[in-house]
Amino acid sequence: MKNFTDRVAAITGAGSGMGRSLAIQLAREGCHLALADRNPSGLAETARLAQAQAPQVTGAPLRVTTRVLDVADRAAMYDWAAETVAQHERVNLVFNNAGVALSSTIDGMDYADLEWIVGINFWGVVHGTKAFLPHLKASGAGHIVNTSSVFGLFAQPGMSGYNATKFAVRGFTEALRQELDLMKCGVSATSVHPGGIRTSIAQSSRIAPNMVGFMLESEQQGKDDFEKFFITTADEAARVILDGVRHNKRRVLIGRDARAADWLARTLPAAYQALVVMQTRRMQRLAHKRASVTQAAQRAQSTGKRA
């Protein structure tokens, strides 16, 4: 699929971040859009921005449809796939992009939180793939793009739930790509591994209480610190993803941090874990030091008020 003109793309997580950037860039190329997200206002804004980017050409106008849904809801995803084909007559591209983050130790992890992240990050990808795959085959030219992560290449403490879902997406998509190659059905698949992308995922993530005092100074400080590692814009990430589709890549790495992590995992497939532990201990010491300073300042302020 060398160009996206007059194609139809379905995008989950389209209300912000990479999903929004993908929608806008595809719209600029004349690609019709079926957009889904849990956030109605964000979804409506993406649709407005995409329509504004549509090329001014004669013929049929750019079609942009929206659906508010939870990707963890299998029935809703199948309904959306059928609705997309009914509204657009076909579908050529599916971007299973919706995702959330969770920080927790394994022994302290709540099962409800684990089920929440697995439902969105993994089952959302499975639902999107299986619901749309028959329609992609029927179109004669299709591509599935599943968003894994740099944490689908290597693991780190405190992110076991997130790691598990992103490793699962990677394995699922790589197996899917091989099956599609064997079928020769006109459909392909790509696994995407972003590093730190400037989106709202950190601020909307769940951080379990067990992380505070163990690896983090506070919940908000943890979110703010994590956000400092976001070095790539969503627009740049979308550009790299679409270039990967054009070149039918099996794996797309986004950002120098993702490329470094990939190199580390391939060069030191087991030993990298010791390096991560060393770095995490250093960060723990910094977090504890900051917490001590904050507590001392609060005590001094409290003493001053009493005086």
C-alpha positions as a printed NumPy array, in Angstrom:
array([[  0.   ,   0.   ,   0.   ],
       [  2.125,   2.843,  -1.312],
       [ -0.464,   5.593,  -0.895],
       [ -3.607,   6.181,   1.125],
       [ -5.717,   8.215,  -1.288],
       [ -9.343,   7.048,  -1.282],
       [ -8.559,   4.279,   1.206],
       [-10.572,   3.771,   4.405],
       [ -8.784,   3.647,   7.768],
       [-10.226,   2.635,  11.138],
       [ -8.332,   4.062,  14.145],
       [ -8.847,   3.33 ,  17.848],
       [ -7.633,   5.762,  20.48 ],
       [ -8.305,   8.513,  17.95 ],
       [ -9.317,  11.132,  20.511],
       [ -5.753,  12.276,  21.208],
       [ -2.046,  11.493,  20.82 ],
       [ -0.853,   9.216,  18.062],
       [ -4.402,   8.291,  17.064],
       [ -5.245,  11.921,  16.368],
       [ -1.983,  12.495,  14.482],
       [ -2.578,   9.402,  12.348],
       [ -6.081,  10.626,  11.497],
       [ -4.877,  14.094,  10.498],
       [ -1.993,  12.834,   8.367],
       [ -4.17 ,  10.255,   6.619],
       [ -6.833,  12.897,   5.972],
       [ -4.224,  15.089,   4.261],
       [ -3.668,  12.234,   1.816],
       [ -7.378,  11.845,   1.089],
       [ -7.957,   8.769,   3.242],
       [-11.487,   8.317,   4.603],
       [-11.663,   7.745,   8.351],
       [-13.611,   5.708,  10.887],
       [-12.523,   6.986,  14.295],
       [-13.141,   5.463,  17.726],
       [-12.347,   6.535,  21.286],
       [-13.875,   6.518,  24.763],
       [-13.649,  10.327,  24.971],
       [-16.519,  11.933,  23.008],
       [-15.114,  15.479,  23.068],
       [-11.608,  14.388,  22.039],
       [-13.076,  12.248,  19.278],
       [-15.19 ,  15.115,  17.941],
       [-12.152,  17.419,  17.951],
       [-10.08 ,  14.889,  15.993],
       [-12.866,  14.549,  13.435],
       [-13.026,  18.344,  13.066],
       [ -9.256,  18.649,  12.624],
       [ -9.171,  15.797,  10.115],
       [-11.961,  17.309,   8.031],
       [-10.087,  20.605,   7.974],
       [ -7.024,  18.839,   6.532],
       [ -8.9  ,  17.146,   3.706],
       [ -7.454,  17.972,   0.259],
       [ -9.587,  20.305,  -1.833],
       [-10.305,  18.086,  -4.824],
       [-13.3  ,  17.442,  -6.975],
       [-15.331,  14.297,  -6.503],
       [-16.553,  12.635,  -3.34 ],
       [-15.711,  14.582,  -0.159],
       [-13.656,  13.046,   2.608],
       [-15.844,  10.883,   4.844],
       [-15.121,  10.911,   8.579],
       [-17.278,   8.841,  10.928],
       [-16.948,   8.458,  14.7  ],
       [-17.916,   5.906,  17.324],
       [-17.592,   6.221,  21.094],
       [-16.621,   2.809,  22.434],
       [-14.424,   0.781,  24.764],
       [-12.047,  -1.461,  22.797],
       [-12.247,  -4.04 ,  25.607],
       [-15.924,  -4.554,  24.672],
       [-15.851,  -7.31 ,  22.047],
       [-19.447,  -6.844,  20.894],
       [-18.967,  -3.09 ,  20.506],
       [-15.853,  -3.626,  18.397],
       [-17.619,  -6.069,  16.076],
       [-20.57 ,  -3.679,  15.771],
       [-18.177,  -0.843,  14.907],
       [-16.441,  -2.937,  12.24 ],
       [-19.774,  -3.747,  10.595],
       [-20.889,  -0.119,  10.922],
       [-17.641,   1.097,   9.318],
       [-18.163,  -1.105,   6.264],
       [-21.82 ,  -0.054,   6.033],
       [-20.856,   3.638,   6.135],
       [-17.724,   3.5  ,   3.981],
       [-18.421,   0.398,   1.85 ],
       [-15.008,  -1.075,   2.685],
       [-12.039,  -0.804,   5.043],
       [ -8.353,  -0.997,   4.093],
       [ -6.395,  -0.017,   7.205],
       [ -6.884,  -0.771,  10.885],
       [ -4.801,   0.963,  13.554],
       [ -5.285,  -0.778,  16.909],
       [ -3.763,   2.147,  18.748],
       [ -5.759,   2.563,  21.994],
       [ -3.722,   1.917,  25.135],
       [ -3.339,   2.662,  28.837],
       [ -0.536,   2.351,  31.42 ],
       [ -0.289,   0.829,  34.889],
       [  2.522,   1.018,  37.451],
       [  2.484,  -1.52 ,  40.28 ],
       [  4.593,  -4.172,  41.943],
       [  3.459,  -7.701,  41.141],
       [  2.85 ,  -8.786,  44.729],
       [  0.801,  -5.665,  45.411],
       [ -1.093,  -5.576,  42.114],
       [ -4.866,  -5.526,  42.258],
       [ -6.515,  -8.045,  39.922],
       [ -9.018,  -5.41 ,  38.819],
       [ -6.184,  -3.188,  37.575],
       [ -4.545,  -6.109,  35.768],
       [ -7.817,  -7.065,  34.086],
       [ -8.343,  -3.405,  33.119],
       [ -5.012,  -3.055,  31.313],
       [ -5.19 ,  -6.489,  29.672],
       [ -8.702,  -5.732,  28.446],
       [ -7.637,  -2.545,  26.687],
       [ -4.026,  -3.126,  25.645],
       [ -4.269,  -6.77 ,  24.593],
       [ -7.895,  -7.755,  24.094],
       [ -8.558,  -4.426,  22.38 ],
       [ -5.936,  -5.359,  19.782],
       [ -7.346,  -8.879,  19.416],
       [-10.893,  -7.576,  19.022],
       [ -9.855,  -4.977,  16.46 ],
       [ -7.86 ,  -7.51 ,  14.468],
       [-10.472, -10.259,  14.399],
       [-13.45 ,  -7.94 ,  13.867],
       [-11.885,  -6.162,  10.884],
       [ -9.803,  -8.933,   9.286],
       [-12.631, -10.414,   7.155],
       [-13.442,  -6.936,   5.832],
       [ -9.776,  -6.231,   5.069],
       [ -9.571,  -9.464,   3.087],
       [-12.732,  -8.537,   1.207],
       [-11.207,  -5.173,   0.241],
       [ -8.37 ,  -6.897,  -1.62 ],
       [ -5.72 ,  -4.612,  -0.092],
       [ -5.441,  -4.221,   3.66 ],
       [ -3.035,  -3.578,   6.506],
       [ -3.306,  -4.058,  10.283],
       [ -1.131,  -1.871,  12.502],
       [ -0.954,  -2.954,  16.152],
       [  0.674,  -0.682,  18.713],
       [  3.014,  -2.501,  21.094],
       [  5.712,  -0.465,  22.878],
       [  9.387,  -0.198,  23.66 ],
       [  8.245,  -2.21 ,  26.706],
       [  7.257,  -4.972,  24.324],
       [ 10.994,  -5.342,  23.627],
       [ 12.395,  -5.279,  27.164],
       [ 10.953,  -5.335,  30.661],
       [ 11.33 ,  -3.087,  33.664],
       [ 10.276,  -3.273,  37.321],
       [  6.998,  -1.741,  38.331],
       [  5.505,  -2.158,  34.847],
       [  4.752,  -5.887,  34.744],
       [  1.128,  -5.47 ,  33.648],
       [  2.073,  -3.041,  30.902],
       [  5.032,  -5.197,  29.843],
       [  2.843,  -8.301,  29.693],
       [  0.279,  -6.676,  27.403],
       [  2.857,  -5.14 ,  25.086],
       [  4.899,  -8.342,  24.794],
       [  1.594, -10.099,  24.032],
       [  0.721,  -7.61 ,  21.293],
       [  4.152,  -8.108,  19.757],
       [  3.848, -11.913,  19.724],
       [  0.261, -11.789,  18.485],
       [  1.118,  -9.422,  15.632],
       [  4.273, -11.253,  14.553],
       [  2.32 , -14.533,  14.36 ],
       [ -0.473, -12.722,  12.486],
       [  1.991, -11.324,   9.939],
       [  3.407, -14.784,   9.255],
       [ -0.06 , -16.266,   8.775],
       [ -1.051, -13.461,   6.396],
       [  2.157, -14.011,   4.403],
       [  1.24 , -17.692,   4.048],
       [ -2.345, -16.882,   3.042],
       [ -1.34 , -14.387,   0.331],
       [ -4.703, -12.688,   0.853],
       [ -3.647,  -9.102,   0.17 ],
       [ -3.52 ,  -8.19 ,   3.85 ],
       [ -0.391,  -7.497,   5.904],
       [  0.451,  -6.53 ,   9.491],
       [  2.971,  -4.393,  11.359],
       [  3.957,  -4.309,  15.024],
       [  4.731,  -0.768,  16.233],
       [  7.118,  -0.107,  19.135],
       [  7.093,   3.533,  20.241],
       [  9.524,   4.865,  22.795],
       [  8.504,   7.918,  24.81 ],
       [  5.823,   9.741,  22.809],
       [  4.476,  13.117,  23.95 ],
       [  0.912,  12.074,  24.697],
       [ -1.329,  12.106,  27.782],
       [ -0.731,   8.419,  28.622],
       [  1.488,   9.195,  31.63 ],
       [ -0.961,  11.628,  33.239],
       [ -3.889,   9.264,  32.659],
       [ -2.029,   6.172,  33.875],
       [ -2.871,   4.238,  37.018],
       [ -0.189,   4.154,  39.712],
       [ -0.749,   1.742,  42.582],
       [ -0.07 ,   2.946,  46.154],
       [  2.622,   0.248,  46.502],
       [  4.867,   2.183,  44.105],
       [  5.066,   5.248,  46.371],
       [  8.027,   4.842,  48.678],
       [  9.296,   1.861,  46.684],
       [ 10.221,   3.469,  43.355],
       [  8.384,   6.788,  43.432],
       [  8.345,   9.828,  45.702],
       [  4.659,  10.38 ,  45.001],
       [  2.071,   9.409,  42.417],
       [  2.155,  12.782,  40.654],
       [  5.946,  12.998,  40.797],
       [  6.106,   9.56 ,  39.183],
       [  3.881,  10.695,  36.347],
       [  5.88 ,  13.887,  35.877],
       [  9.218,  12.022,  35.912],
       [  7.967,   9.452,  33.408],
       [  6.807,  12.249,  31.122],
       [ 10.353,  13.658,  31.008],
       [ 11.351,  10.638,  28.914],
       [  8.831,  11.516,  26.198],
       [ 11.168,  12.739,  23.457],
       [  9.181,  12.125,  20.259],
       [  6.109,  14.047,  19.137],
       [  2.9  ,  12.256,  18.2  ],
       [  3.114,  13.808,  14.722],
       [  6.585,  12.347,  14.159],
       [  5.416,   8.974,  15.464],
       [  2.481,   8.957,  13.03 ],
       [  4.786,   9.846,  10.145],
       [  7.101,   6.933,  10.971],
       [  4.167,   4.521,  11.293],
       [  2.689,   5.47 ,   7.919],
       [  6.105,   5.199,   6.304],
       [  6.348,   1.719,   7.796],
       [  3.018,   0.767,   6.23 ],
       [  4.155,   2.055,   2.84 ],
       [  7.254,  -0.142,   3.076],
       [  5.309,  -3.089,   4.514],
       [  7.62 ,  -3.339,   7.517],
       [  7.144,  -6.118,  10.006],
       [  8.349,  -3.994,  12.922],
       [  8.462,  -0.22 ,  13.35 ],
       [ 10.634,   1.37 ,  16.039],
       [  9.81 ,   4.97 ,  16.947],
       [ 12.408,   7.213,  18.565],
       [ 16.058,   6.822,  19.436],
       [ 15.057,   5.423,  22.825],
       [ 13.178,   2.572,  21.137],
       [ 16.116,   1.86 ,  18.867],
       [ 18.494,   1.85 ,  21.859],
       [ 16.22 ,  -0.489,  23.819],
       [ 15.946,  -2.837,  20.844],
       [ 19.738,  -2.915,  20.519],
       [ 20.151,  -3.544,  24.254],
       [ 17.629,  -6.392,  24.306],
       [ 19.239,  -8.073,  21.291],
       [ 22.817,  -7.559,  22.507],
       [ 22.207,  -8.483,  26.166],
       [ 18.966, -10.505,  26.095],
       [ 19.259, -11.562,  29.749],
       [ 22.018,  -9.366,  31.201],
       [ 20.15 ,  -6.127,  30.393],
       [ 17.951,  -6.841,  33.416],
       [ 20.872,  -6.261,  35.797],
       [ 21.535,  -2.907,  34.119],
       [ 17.897,  -1.923,  34.563],
       [ 18.048,  -2.868,  38.259],
       [ 21.173,  -0.721,  38.728],
       [ 19.541,   2.274,  37.059],
       [ 16.32 ,   1.789,  39.021],
       [ 18.228,   1.716,  42.329],
       [ 19.822,   5.023,  41.405],
       [ 16.386,   6.472,  40.686],
       [ 15.097,   5.059,  43.98 ],
       [ 17.839,   6.883,  45.874],
       [ 16.977,  10.138,  44.12 ],
       [ 13.282,   9.686,  44.872],
       [ 13.984,   8.961,  48.541],
       [ 16.279,  11.988,  48.771],
       [ 13.638,  14.258,  47.244],
       [ 11.004,  12.831,  49.58 ],
       [ 13.234,  13.554,  52.593],
       [ 13.775,  17.144,  51.471],
       [ 10.05 ,  17.625,  50.903],
       [  9.193,  16.175,  54.319],
       [ 11.797,  18.384,  56.037],
       [ 10.38 ,  21.474,  54.338],
       [  6.859,  20.515,  55.381],
       [  7.962,  20.005,  58.994],
       [  9.739,  23.382,  59.019],
       [  6.656,  25.08 ,  57.602],
       [  4.431,  23.369,  60.179],
       [  6.747,  24.408,  63.036],
       [  6.763,  27.989,  61.789],
       [  2.988,  28.079,  61.681],
       [  2.717,  26.79 ,  65.255],
       [  5.22 ,  29.404,  66.465]])
